[in-house]
Amino acid sequence: MTLEQNRGIESIDLNQTFVFVKAPIESVASAFVRVRQANRWEQDIYDREIVTTGQGFIVFQFREQTWTSIYEFGFVPYRTPLQKKDAQTLSNLLQTRTVYYRVSDTGGYIGYELYENGNFIETLDFEEDISFYFQSQNRQLQREDMGSVYGFIYDFMVEQDIYIPAIRRVENQQGYLRLLGPELENLERSDFERLDYLTLG
């Protein structure tokens, strides 16, 4: 199976946040520039030298997949991180389905929130041995109905046709930025959006 044919979650043993948007990368990247008022939008960044200062987001789409992924990296003090509001706003702007997803192996947390055409559909928040919260417009489930929460979320992503790669930033001294794992032939496109100023949450 090639990488672009994968679905589900590659790994939960890391800390990462995504927004997934069911739309082509051109539409998503353009809308996200407006949502975050990005100063720079670099297209087709694979093997290109770019400036990565400020708050950065990689927007990418795998070939043969209908979802575009937005991934935040780097630390900028007092920044507004990638959040549920971004997913809901993009869902409304593009009149499509979006998913906000966050996982933290250090915090023992995993969760998602699903929107369609700007409307809330479903959320699950789980913190190991501390808290569990599930709400849905379409189904009623209790904790005991799910079995493994991690398995439930994995199956949810497969049902949505989403693949969540274990992304880590790879940047060399010349400023090249590349996703660890995906090769150029796996990607429809990979863009970079940058905010050079601080935005308060």
Disulfide bonds with the S-S distance in Angstrom:
none
